[in-house]
Amino acid sequence: MTTPRIVSHEEWLKAGQAHLAKEKEFTRQREELAQARRELPWEKVEKTYVFETPDGRATLAELFAGKGQLIVQHFMFGPDWNEGCPSCSFWADNFNGVDVHLAHRDTAFVLVSRAPIAKLEAYRKRMGWTMRWVSSLDNDFNFDFGVSFKPDEQQAKYNLDTVKPYGQENPGLTAFRKGDDGTVYRTYSTYARGLDVLNGTYHLLDMTSKGRDEDPKHPMSWVCRHDRY
């Protein structure tokens, strides 16, 4: 543990004000980045993807559930896995209940994984999550959106074709928009460390003196599914 500096209230306040100025600058830059993200070009989704849901089959367009926007969280859960990824589960704990608020800003939310719908439903109930979760087992959605890779893809690239994938299943998030004529467009995708912003637990830890307190070589080795701690 690093020995902390113990100071008077006046010194503590002065240091805090100096740091506050940096945080305000970061907030301004974050808002500029968010604006630039909203101004990115759109990509038309050419395929008609059909997913398995607890209520039957549904197309990507139908996952919008009447909203103009759709956020898809690419959750790592392979077809032959018995449990969802512990890290993705850590992230998903932050999403429970947000779909209600998103819906009031014309945005639907859904998790998508390649595992069969029965496995997804069983795991969702075990975790106590209420958000929608659908299976892409019978379509190319995960492969086309750069989160799943076949074993023989030796030259596969992840994270917008910039790095090698972690394995056959990888995390990510994609935002979609539906045009007035019903056409679906991809407006944004993010992967890997781009997902950090979605984890409220990490941001709370970042505000403490110990921070995330992780092993630098294996930063997420401490993470368990919330019913396994």
Secondary structure, 3 states (H helix, E strand, C coil): CCCCCCCCHHHHHHHHHHHHHHHHHHHHHHHHHHHHHHCCCCEECCCCCEEEECCEEEECHHHHCCCCEEEEEECCCCCCCCCCCHHHHHHHCCCCCHHHHHHCCCEEEEEEECCCHHHHHHHHHHHCCCCCEEECCCCCHHHHCCCECCCCCCCCCECCCCECCCCCECCEEEEEEECCCCCEEEEEEEEHHHHHHHCHHHHHHHCCCCCCCCCCCCCCCCCCCCCCC
